[in-house]
Amino acid sequence: MVAAGDAEHNGVAERLGIKPDMVVQEIGWDEDVDDDVRAAIEEQIGAELLDEDADEVIDVVLLWWREDDGDLGDALVDARGPLDDNGVIWVFTPKTGQPGHVEPSDIAEAVPTVGLSLTSNVSISPTWAGVRLVPRSK
């Protein structure tokens, strides 16, 4: 039996462009992350998410980011390090009205300074939203 809400979570990996066998790294995990989103992504890739200490070449970085987490620009520079040339960074932030909400302008300001472009955003759960970042074209 499928529980209410499962259909939405099962589709989240596809909406994020995550495909089977991709290498996905997770940065910024804490108690407040959406475990259903994490489980849907792990099911899609057929493996566990790698932590921030992983040394593989990464296809997708999931960066859970909150208002008090520090300097987003620095975090994005670190996230880019192991990223494949065609890789994607998803910055997940709490939605408006949620504790730790990050203003979209703060993300938009940090992105170009680290050589990234913001391409789209998506709702990933009732409390989290995602912003897709890709390396800027040369």
Secondary structure, DSSP 8 states (H G I E B T S, - for coil): ---TTHHHHHHHHHHTT--TT--EEEES--TTS-HHHHHHHHHHHTS--B-TT--S-EEEEEEE--TTS--HHHHHHHHHTTEEEEEEEEEEEE-TTSTT---HHHHHHHHHHTTEEEEEEEE-SSSEEEEEEEE---
